[in-house]
Amino acid sequence: MNVYIVEYTTPRTPPLRERRVNADDFAVKDDFVEFIDSGGKKVFSVRSETVVTIAKEPPPPTP
């Protein structure tokens, strides 16, 4: 499972929010970006017009 950092705008305060999402993949479906797990279950969804960035968090360093 991957960790994605999603930055998106909201009409509330603060206007820019960040969320860490544990998901295997993401896809744009209609007006939304959906993050899904390996079984195809949606774990997070956000309107695509509000997304600022999506970044995959790098794996922790190995000793």
mmCIF file of the N, C-alpha and C atoms, coordinates in Angstrom:
data_MODEL
# 
_entry.id   MODEL 
# 
loop_
_atom_site.group_PDB 
_atom_site.id 
_atom_site.type_symbol 
_atom_site.label_atom_id 
_atom_site.label_alt_id 
_atom_site.label_comp_id 
_atom_site.label_asym_id 
_atom_site.label_entity_id 
_atom_site.label_seq_id 
_atom_site.pdbx_PDB_ins_code 
_atom_site.Cartn_x 
_atom_site.Cartn_y 
_atom_site.Cartn_z 
_atom_site.occupancy 
_atom_site.B_iso_or_equiv 
_atom_site.pdbx_formal_charge 
_atom_site.auth_seq_id 
_atom_site.auth_comp_id 
_atom_site.auth_asym_id 
_atom_site.auth_atom_id 
_atom_site.pdbx_PDB_model_num 
ATOM 1   N N  . MET A 1 1  ? 0.842   -1.168 0.000   1.00 0.00 ? 1  MET A N  1 
ATOM 2   C CA . MET A 1 1  ? 0.000   0.000  0.000   1.00 0.00 ? 1  MET A CA 1 
ATOM 3   C C  . MET A 1 1  ? 0.895   1.242  0.000   1.00 0.00 ? 1  MET A C  1 
ATOM 4   N N  . ASN A 1 2  ? 0.475   2.249  -0.748  1.00 0.00 ? 2  ASN A N  1 
ATOM 5   C CA . ASN A 1 2  ? 1.214   3.502  -0.859  1.00 0.00 ? 2  ASN A CA 1 
ATOM 6   C C  . ASN A 1 2  ? 0.584   4.574  0.015   1.00 0.00 ? 2  ASN A C  1 
ATOM 7   N N  . VAL A 1 3  ? 1.368   5.568  0.339   1.00 0.00 ? 3  VAL A N  1 
ATOM 8   C CA . VAL A 1 3  ? 0.855   6.737  1.057   1.00 0.00 ? 3  VAL A CA 1 
ATOM 9   C C  . VAL A 1 3  ? 0.940   7.915  0.096   1.00 0.00 ? 3  VAL A C  1 
ATOM 10  N N  . TYR A 1 4  ? -0.217  8.513  -0.188  1.00 0.00 ? 4  TYR A N  1 
ATOM 11  C CA . TYR A 1 4  ? -0.281  9.682  -1.053  1.00 0.00 ? 4  TYR A CA 1 
ATOM 12  C C  . TYR A 1 4  ? -0.577  10.904 -0.194  1.00 0.00 ? 4  TYR A C  1 
ATOM 13  N N  . ILE A 1 5  ? 0.082   12.006 -0.501  1.00 0.00 ? 5  ILE A N  1 
ATOM 14  C CA . ILE A 1 5  ? -0.198  13.269 0.160   1.00 0.00 ? 5  ILE A CA 1 
ATOM 15  C C  . ILE A 1 5  ? -0.990  14.106 -0.835  1.00 0.00 ? 5  ILE A C  1 
ATOM 16  N N  . VAL A 1 6  ? -2.220  14.437 -0.453  1.00 0.00 ? 6  VAL A N  1 
ATOM 17  C CA . VAL A 1 6  ? -3.132  15.162 -1.338  1.00 0.00 ? 6  VAL A CA 1 
ATOM 18  C C  . VAL A 1 6  ? -3.342  16.560 -0.778  1.00 0.00 ? 6  VAL A C  1 
ATOM 19  N N  . GLU A 1 7  ? -3.048  17.576 -1.571  1.00 0.00 ? 7  GLU A N  1 
ATOM 20  C CA . GLU A 1 7  ? -3.356  18.949 -1.203  1.00 0.00 ? 7  GLU A CA 1 
ATOM 21  C C  . GLU A 1 7  ? -4.562  19.379 -2.022  1.00 0.00 ? 7  GLU A C  1 
ATOM 22  N N  . TYR A 1 8  ? -5.540  19.975 -1.351  1.00 0.00 ? 8  TYR A N  1 
ATOM 23  C CA . TYR A 1 8  ? -6.740  20.420 -2.048  1.00 0.00 ? 8  TYR A CA 1 
ATOM 24  C C  . TYR A 1 8  ? -7.312  21.655 -1.374  1.00 0.00 ? 8  TYR A C  1 
ATOM 25  N N  . THR A 1 9  ? -8.100  22.389 -2.137  1.00 0.00 ? 9  THR A N  1 
ATOM 26  C CA . THR A 1 9  ? -8.692  23.624 -1.621  1.00 0.00 ? 9  THR A CA 1 
ATOM 27  C C  . THR A 1 9  ? -10.090 23.341 -1.098  1.00 0.00 ? 9  THR A C  1 
ATOM 28  N N  . THR A 1 10 ? -10.504 24.167 -0.134  1.00 0.00 ? 10 THR A N  1 
ATOM 29  C CA . THR A 1 10 ? -11.848 24.067 0.426   1.00 0.00 ? 10 THR A CA 1 
ATOM 30  C C  . THR A 1 10 ? -12.411 25.475 0.593   1.00 0.00 ? 10 THR A C  1 
ATOM 31  N N  . PRO A 1 11 ? -13.735 25.602 0.633   1.00 0.00 ? 11 PRO A N  1 
ATOM 32  C CA . PRO A 1 11 ? -14.322 26.922 0.877   1.00 0.00 ? 11 PRO A CA 1 
ATOM 33  C C  . PRO A 1 11 ? -14.230 27.330 2.350   1.00 0.00 ? 11 PRO A C  1 
ATOM 34  N N  . ARG A 1 12 ? -13.741 26.453 3.194   1.00 0.00 ? 12 ARG A N  1 
ATOM 35  C CA . ARG A 1 12 ? -13.626 26.716 4.630   1.00 0.00 ? 12 ARG A CA 1 
ATOM 36  C C  . ARG A 1 12 ? -12.236 27.217 4.987   1.00 0.00 ? 12 ARG A C  1 
ATOM 37  N N  . THR A 1 13 ? -12.055 27.506 6.252   1.00 0.00 ? 13 THR A N  1 
ATOM 38  C CA . THR A 1 13 ? -10.754 27.927 6.758   1.00 0.00 ? 13 THR A CA 1 
ATOM 39  C C  . THR A 1 13 ? -10.084 26.720 7.399   1.00 0.00 ? 13 THR A C  1 
ATOM 40  N N  . PRO A 1 14 ? -8.859  26.394 7.148   1.00 0.00 ? 14 PRO A N  1 
ATOM 41  C CA . PRO A 1 14 ? -7.980  27.028 6.176   1.00 0.00 ? 14 PRO A CA 1 
ATOM 42  C C  . PRO A 1 14 ? -8.354  26.615 4.757   1.00 0.00 ? 14 PRO A C  1 
ATOM 43  N N  . PRO A 1 15 ? -8.108  27.475 3.785   1.00 0.00 ? 15 PRO A N  1 
ATOM 44  C CA . PRO A 1 15 ? -8.539  27.178 2.412   1.00 0.00 ? 15 PRO A CA 1 
ATOM 45  C C  . PRO A 1 15 ? -7.735  26.083 1.721   1.00 0.00 ? 15 PRO A C  1 
ATOM 46  N N  . LEU A 1 16 ? -6.516  25.802 2.184   1.00 0.00 ? 16 LEU A N  1 
ATOM 47  C CA . LEU A 1 16 ? -5.705  24.734 1.592   1.00 0.00 ? 16 LEU A CA 1 
ATOM 48  C C  . LEU A 1 16 ? -5.519  23.652 2.639   1.00 0.00 ? 16 LEU A C  1 
ATOM 49  N N  . ARG A 1 17 ? -5.903  22.449 2.291   1.00 0.00 ? 17 ARG A N  1 
ATOM 50  C CA . ARG A 1 17 ? -5.786  21.332 3.225   1.00 0.00 ? 17 ARG A CA 1 
ATOM 51  C C  . ARG A 1 17 ? -4.888  20.254 2.639   1.00 0.00 ? 17 ARG A C  1 
ATOM 52  N N  . GLU A 1 18 ? -4.330  19.459 3.546   1.00 0.00 ? 18 GLU A N  1 
ATOM 53  C CA . GLU A 1 18 ? -3.459  18.352 3.150   1.00 0.00 ? 18 GLU A CA 1 
ATOM 54  C C  . GLU A 1 18 ? -3.963  17.097 3.846   1.00 0.00 ? 18 GLU A C  1 
ATOM 55  N N  . ARG A 1 19 ? -3.986  16.008 3.111   1.00 0.00 ? 19 ARG A N  1 
ATOM 56  C CA . ARG A 1 19 ? -4.428  14.744 3.694   1.00 0.00 ? 19 ARG A CA 1 
ATOM 57  C C  . ARG A 1 19 ? -3.506  13.629 3.229   1.00 0.00 ? 19 ARG A C  1 
ATOM 58  N N  . ARG A 1 20 ? -3.135  12.781 4.169   1.00 0.00 ? 20 ARG A N  1 
ATOM 59  C CA . ARG A 1 20 ? -2.348  11.588 3.850   1.00 0.00 ? 20 ARG A CA 1 
ATOM 60  C C  . ARG A 1 20 ? -3.327  10.435 3.649   1.00 0.00 ? 20 ARG A C  1 
ATOM 61  N N  . VAL A 1 21 ? -3.223  9.785  2.508   1.00 0.00 ? 21 VAL A N  1 
ATOM 62  C CA . VAL A 1 21 ? -4.157  8.730  2.146   1.00 0.00 ? 21 VAL A CA 1 
ATOM 63  C C  . VAL A 1 21 ? -3.392  7.438  1.927   1.00 0.00 ? 21 VAL A C  1 
ATOM 64  N N  . ASN A 1 22 ? -3.802  6.375  2.615   1.00 0.00 ? 22 ASN A N  1 
ATOM 65  C CA . ASN A 1 22 ? -3.237  5.044  2.380   1.00 0.00 ? 22 ASN A CA 1 
ATOM 66  C C  . ASN A 1 22 ? -4.077  4.373  1.309   1.00 0.00 ? 22 ASN A C  1 
ATOM 67  N N  . ALA A 1 23 ? -3.501  4.186  0.136   1.00 0.00 ? 23 ALA A N  1 
ATOM 68  C CA . ALA A 1 23 ? -4.225  3.593  -0.983  1.00 0.00 ? 23 ALA A CA 1 
ATOM 69  C C  . ALA A 1 23 ? -3.244  2.895  -1.912  1.00 0.00 ? 23 ALA A C  1 
ATOM 70  N N  . ASP A 1 24 ? -3.781  2.017  -2.740  1.00 0.00 ? 24 ASP A N  1 
ATOM 71  C CA . ASP A 1 24 ? -2.936  1.333  -3.716  1.00 0.00 ? 24 ASP A CA 1 
ATOM 72  C C  . ASP A 1 24 ? -2.848  2.094  -5.033  1.00 0.00 ? 24 ASP A C  1 
ATOM 73  N N  . ASP A 1 25 ? -3.900  2.840  -5.351  1.00 0.00 ? 25 ASP A N  1 
ATOM 74  C CA . ASP A 1 25 ? -3.930  3.550  -6.627  1.00 0.00 ? 25 ASP A CA 1 
ATOM 75  C C  . ASP A 1 25 ? -4.963  4.655  -6.554  1.00 0.00 ? 25 ASP A C  1 
ATOM 76  N N  . PHE A 1 26 ? -4.967  5.522  -7.561  1.00 0.00 ? 26 PHE A N  1 
ATOM 77  C CA . PHE A 1 26 ? -6.007  6.535  -7.675  1.00 0.00 ? 26 PHE A CA 1 
ATOM 78  C C  . PHE A 1 26 ? -6.363  6.715  -9.139  1.00 0.00 ? 26 PHE A C  1 
ATOM 79  N N  . ALA A 1 27 ? -7.569  7.199  -9.376  1.00 0.00 ? 27 ALA A N  1 
ATOM 80  C CA . ALA A 1 27 ? -8.051  7.402  -10.742 1.00 0.00 ? 27 ALA A CA 1 
ATOM 81  C C  . ALA A 1 27 ? -9.048  8.543  -10.759 1.00 0.00 ? 27 ALA A C  1 
ATOM 82  N N  . VAL A 1 28 ? -9.126  9.210  -11.901 1.00 0.00 ? 28 VAL A N  1 
ATOM 83  C CA . VAL A 1 28 ? -10.121 10.260 -12.084 1.00 0.00 ? 28 VAL A CA 1 
ATOM 84  C C  . VAL A 1 28 ? -11.371 9.612  -12.655 1.00 0.00 ? 28 VAL A C  1 
ATOM 85  N N  . LYS A 1 29 ? -12.494 9.799  -11.954 1.00 0.00 ? 29 LYS A N  1 
ATOM 86  C CA . LYS A 1 29 ? -13.783 9.271  -12.405 1.00 0.00 ? 29 LYS A CA 1 
ATOM 87  C C  . LYS A 1 29 ? -14.786 10.401 -12.369 1.00 0.00 ? 29 LYS A C  1 
ATOM 88  N N  . ASP A 1 30 ? -15.260 10.786 -13.537 1.00 0.00 ? 30 ASP A N  1 
ATOM 89  C CA . ASP A 1 30 ? -16.167 11.923 -13.681 1.00 0.00 ? 30 ASP A CA 1 
ATOM 90  C C  . ASP A 1 30 ? -15.515 13.176 -13.091 1.00 0.00 ? 30 ASP A C  1 
ATOM 91  N N  . ASP A 1 31 ? -16.117 13.765 -12.072 1.00 0.00 ? 31 ASP A N  1 
ATOM 92  C CA . ASP A 1 31 ? -15.590 14.998 -11.477 1.00 0.00 ? 31 ASP A CA 1 
ATOM 93  C C  . ASP A 1 31 ? -14.763 14.750 -10.226 1.00 0.00 ? 31 ASP A C  1 
ATOM 94  N N  . PHE A 1 32 ? -14.411 13.504 -9.952  1.00 0.00 ? 32 PHE A N  1 
ATOM 95  C CA . PHE A 1 32 ? -13.731 13.176 -8.710  1.00 0.00 ? 32 PHE A CA 1 
ATOM 96  C C  . PHE A 1 32 ? -12.425 12.421 -8.948  1.00 0.00 ? 32 PHE A C  1 
ATOM 97  N N  . VAL A 1 33 ? -11.494 12.579 -7.999  1.00 0.00 ? 33 VAL A N  1 
ATOM 98  C CA . VAL A 1 33 ? -10.298 11.740 -7.942  1.00 0.00 ? 33 VAL A CA 1 
ATOM 99  C C  . VAL A 1 33 ? -10.563 10.752 -6.810  1.00 0.00 ? 33 VAL A C  1 
ATOM 100 N N  . GLU A 1 34 ? -10.543 9.465  -7.136  1.00 0.00 ? 34 GLU A N  1 
ATOM 101 C CA . GLU A 1 34 ? -10.837 8.424  -6.147  1.00 0.00 ? 34 GLU A CA 1 
ATOM 102 C C  . GLU A 1 34 ? -9.582  7.625  -5.854  1.00 0.00 ? 34 GLU A C  1 
ATOM 103 N N  . PHE A 1 35 ? -9.319  7.448  -4.574  1.00 0.00 ? 35 PHE A N  1 
ATOM 104 C CA . PHE A 1 35 ? -8.200  6.630  -4.108  1.00 0.00 ? 35 PHE A CA 1 
ATOM 105 C C  . PHE A 1 35 ? -8.773  5.296  -3.677  1.00 0.00 ? 35 PHE A C  1 
ATOM 106 N N  . ILE A 1 36 ? -8.172  4.205  -4.161  1.00 0.00 ? 36 ILE A N  1 
ATOM 107 C CA . ILE A 1 36 ? -8.719  2.868  -3.911  1.00 0.00 ? 36 ILE A CA 1 
ATOM 108 C C  . ILE A 1 36 ? -7.661  1.943  -3.322  1.00 0.00 ? 36 ILE A C  1 
ATOM 109 N N  . ASP A 1 37 ? -8.144  0.914  -2.603  1.00 0.00 ? 37 ASP A N  1 
ATOM 110 C CA . ASP A 1 37 ? -7.234  -0.094 -2.070  1.00 0.00 ? 37 ASP A CA 1 
ATOM 111 C C  . ASP A 1 37 ? -7.122  -1.246 -3.055  1.00 0.00 ? 37 ASP A C  1 
ATOM 112 N N  . SER A 1 38 ? -6.387  -2.276 -2.693  1.00 0.00 ? 38 SER A N  1 
ATOM 113 C CA . SER A 1 38 ? -6.134  -3.392 -3.618  1.00 0.00 ? 38 SER A CA 1 
ATOM 114 C C  . SER A 1 38 ? -7.398  -4.161 -3.968  1.00 0.00 ? 38 SER A C  1 
ATOM 115 N N  . GLY A 1 39 ? -8.420  -4.095 -3.125  1.00 0.00 ? 39 GLY A N  1 
ATOM 116 C CA . GLY A 1 39 ? -9.674  -4.771 -3.415  1.00 0.00 ? 39 GLY A CA 1 
ATOM 117 C C  . GLY A 1 39 ? -10.635 -3.933 -4.243  1.00 0.00 ? 39 GLY A C  1 
ATOM 118 N N  . GLY A 1 40 ? -10.230 -2.726 -4.616  1.00 0.00 ? 40 GLY A N  1 
ATOM 119 C CA . GLY A 1 40 ? -11.079 -1.848 -5.403  1.00 0.00 ? 40 GLY A CA 1 
ATOM 120 C C  . GLY A 1 40 ? -12.017 -0.991 -4.568  1.00 0.00 ? 40 GLY A C  1 
ATOM 121 N N  . LYS A 1 41 ? -11.869 -1.043 -3.240  1.00 0.00 ? 41 LYS A N  1 
ATOM 122 C CA . LYS A 1 41 ? -12.728 -0.253 -2.354  1.00 0.00 ? 41 LYS A CA 1 
ATOM 123 C C  . LYS A 1 41 ? -12.218 1.187  -2.287  1.00 0.00 ? 41 LYS A C  1 
ATOM 124 N N  . LYS A 1 42 ? -13.136 2.142  -2.414  1.00 0.00 ? 42 LYS A N  1 
ATOM 125 C CA . LYS A 1 42 ? -12.774 3.561  -2.351  1.00 0.00 ? 42 LYS A CA 1 
ATOM 126 C C  . LYS A 1 42 ? -12.441 3.930  -0.915  1.00 0.00 ? 42 LYS A C  1 
ATOM 127 N N  . VAL A 1 43 ? -11.256 4.525  -0.697  1.00 0.00 ? 43 VAL A N  1 
ATOM 128 C CA . VAL A 1 43 ? -10.846 4.932  0.646   1.00 0.00 ? 43 VAL A CA 1 
ATOM 129 C C  . VAL A 1 43 ? -10.892 6.447  0.831   1.00 0.00 ? 43 VAL A C  1 
ATOM 130 N N  . PHE A 1 44 ? -10.878 7.215  -0.272  1.00 0.00 ? 44 PHE A N  1 
ATOM 131 C CA . PHE A 1 44 ? -10.961 8.670  -0.191  1.00 0.00 ? 44 PHE A CA 1 
ATOM 132 C C  . PHE A 1 44 ? -11.344 9.189  -1.564  1.00 0.00 ? 44 PHE A C  1 
ATOM 133 N N  . SER A 1 45 ? -12.131 10.253 -1.575  1.00 0.00 ? 45 SER A N  1 
ATOM 134 C CA . SER A 1 45 ? -12.549 10.863 -2.822  1.00 0.00 ? 45 SER A CA 1 
ATOM 135 C C  . SER A 1 45 ? -12.569 12.377 -2.642  1.00 0.00 ? 45 SER A C  1 
ATOM 136 N N  . VAL A 1 46 ? -12.146 13.092 -3.677  1.00 0.00 ? 46 VAL A N  1 
ATOM 137 C CA . VAL A 1 46 ? -12.121 14.552 -3.631  1.00 0.00 ? 46 VAL A CA 1 
ATOM 138 C C  . VAL A 1 46 ? -12.467 15.075 -5.027  1.00 0.00 ? 46 VAL A C  1 
ATOM 139 N N  . ARG A 1 47 ? -13.150 16.207 -5.081  1.00 0.00 ? 47 ARG A N  1 
ATOM 140 C CA . ARG A 1 47 ? -13.496 16.794 -6.383  1.00 0.00 ? 47 ARG A CA 1 
ATOM 141 C C  . ARG A 1 47 ? -12.210 17.148 -7.132  1.00 0.00 ? 47 ARG A C  1 
ATOM 142 N N  . SER A 1 48 ? -12.123 16.759 -8.378  1.00 0.00 ? 48 SER A N  1 
ATOM 143 C CA . SER A 1 48 ? -10.893 16.958 -9.144  1.00 0.00 ? 48 SER A CA 1 
ATOM 144 C C  . SER A 1 48 ? -10.552 18.433 -9.332  1.00 0.00 ? 48 SER A C  1 
ATOM 145 N N  . GLU A 1 49 ? -11.536 19.300 -9.387  1.00 0.00 ? 49 GLU A N  1 
ATOM 146 C CA . GLU A 1 49 ? -11.262 20.727 -9.580  1.00 0.00 ? 49 GLU A CA 1 
ATOM 147 C C  . GLU A 1 49 ? -10.609 21.373 -8.355  1.00 0.00 ? 49 GLU A C  1 
ATOM 148 N N  . THR A 1 50 ? -10.666 20.711 -7.197  1.00 0.00 ? 50 THR A N  1 
ATOM 149 C CA . THR A 1 50 ? -10.090 21.284 -5.980  1.00 0.00 ? 50 THR A CA 1 
ATOM 150 C C  . THR A 1 50 ? -8.674  20.793 -5.700  1.00 0.00 ? 50 THR A C  1 
ATOM 151 N N  . VAL A 1 51 ? -8.228  19.762 -6.412  1.00 0.00 ? 51 VAL A N  1 
ATOM 152 C CA . VAL A 1 51 ? -6.909  19.171 -6.150  1.00 0.00 ? 51 VAL A CA 1 
ATOM 153 C C  . VAL A 1 51 ? -5.801  20.111 -6.611  1.00 0.00 ? 51 VAL A C  1 
ATOM 154 N N  . VAL A 1 52 ? -4.848  20.355 -5.724  1.00 0.00 ? 52 VAL A N  1 
ATOM 155 C CA . VAL A 1 52 ? -3.688  21.182 -6.046  1.00 0.00 ? 52 VAL A CA 1 
ATOM 156 C C  . VAL A 1 52 ? -2.519  20.273 -6.418  1.00 0.00 ? 52 VAL A C  1 
ATOM 157 N N  . THR A 1 53 ? -2.200  19.306 -5.553  1.00 0.00 ? 53 THR A N  1 
ATOM 158 C CA . THR A 1 53 ? -1.128  18.351 -5.854  1.00 0.00 ? 53 THR A CA 1 
ATOM 159 C C  . THR A 1 53 ? -1.469  16.979 -5.277  1.00 0.00 ? 53 THR A C  1 
ATOM 160 N N  . ILE A 1 54 ? -0.915  15.959 -5.924  1.00 0.00 ? 54 ILE A N  1 
ATOM 161 C CA . ILE A 1 54 ? -0.937  14.588 -5.408  1.00 0.00 ? 54 ILE A CA 1 
ATOM 162 C C  . ILE A 1 54 ? 0.499   14.100 -5.496  1.00 0.00 ? 54 ILE A C  1 
ATOM 163 N N  . ALA A 1 55 ? 1.049   13.710 -4.354  1.00 0.00 ? 55 ALA A N  1 
ATOM 164 C CA . ALA A 1 55 ? 2.437   13.243 -4.323  1.00 0.00 ? 55 ALA A CA 1 
ATOM 165 C C  . ALA A 1 55 ? 2.499   11.913 -3.585  1.00 0.00 ? 55 ALA A C  1 
ATOM 166 N N  . LYS A 1 56 ? 3.282   11.005 -4.123  1.00 0.00 ? 56 LYS A N  1 
ATOM 167 C CA . LYS A 1 56 ? 3.497   9.717  -3.457  1.00 0.00 ? 56 LYS A CA 1 
ATOM 168 C C  . LYS A 1 56 ? 4.604   9.903  -2.431  1.00 0.00 ? 56 LYS A C  1 
ATOM 169 N N  . GLU A 1 57 ? 4.303   9.547  -1.185  1.00 0.00 ? 57 GLU A N  1 
ATOM 170 C CA . GLU A 1 57 ? 5.305   9.685  -0.133  1.00 0.00 ? 57 GLU A CA 1 
ATOM 171 C C  . GLU A 1 57 ? 6.402   8.650  -0.342  1.00 0.00 ? 57 GLU A C  1 
ATOM 172 N N  . PRO A 1 58 ? 7.665   9.065  -0.261  1.00 0.00 ? 58 PRO A N  1 
ATOM 173 C CA . PRO A 1 58 ? 8.749   8.103  -0.457  1.00 0.00 ? 58 PRO A CA 1 
ATOM 174 C C  . PRO A 1 58 ? 8.784   7.089  0.687   1.00 0.00 ? 58 PRO A C  1 
ATOM 175 N N  . PRO A 1 59 ? 9.252   5.888  0.415   1.00 0.00 ? 59 PRO A N  1 
ATOM 176 C CA . PRO A 1 59 ? 9.348   4.886  1.485   1.00 0.00 ? 59 PRO A CA 1 
ATOM 177 C C  . PRO A 1 59 ? 10.389  5.305  2.516   1.00 0.00 ? 59 PRO A C  1 
ATOM 178 N N  . PRO A 1 60 ? 10.228  4.850  3.752   1.00 0.00 ? 60 PRO A N  1 
ATOM 179 C CA . PRO A 1 60 ? 11.207  5.213  4.783   1.00 0.00 ? 60 PRO A CA 1 
ATOM 180 C C  . PRO A 1 60 ? 12.583  4.643  4.430   1.00 0.00 ? 60 PRO A C  1 
ATOM 181 N N  . PRO A 1 61 ? 13.652  5.336  4.832   1.00 0.00 ? 61 PRO A N  1 
ATOM 182 C CA . PRO A 1 61 ? 14.997  4.836  4.526   1.00 0.00 ? 61 PRO A CA 1 
ATOM 183 C C  . PRO A 1 61 ? 15.294  3.533  5.259   1.00 0.00 ? 61 PRO A C  1 
ATOM 184 N N  . THR A 1 62 ? 16.001  2.664  4.600   1.00 0.00 ? 62 THR A N  1 
ATOM 185 C CA . THR A 1 62 ? 16.384  1.395  5.237   1.00 0.00 ? 62 THR A CA 1 
ATOM 186 C C  . THR A 1 62 ? 17.766  1.560  5.849   1.00 0.00 ? 62 THR A C  1 
ATOM 187 N N  . PRO A 1 63 ? 17.936  1.020  7.040   1.00 0.00 ? 63 PRO A N  1 
ATOM 188 C CA . PRO A 1 63 ? 19.256  1.166  7.714   1.00 0.00 ? 63 PRO A CA 1 
ATOM 189 C C  . PRO A 1 63 ? 20.347  0.368  7.059   1.00 0.00 ? 63 PRO A C  1 
# 
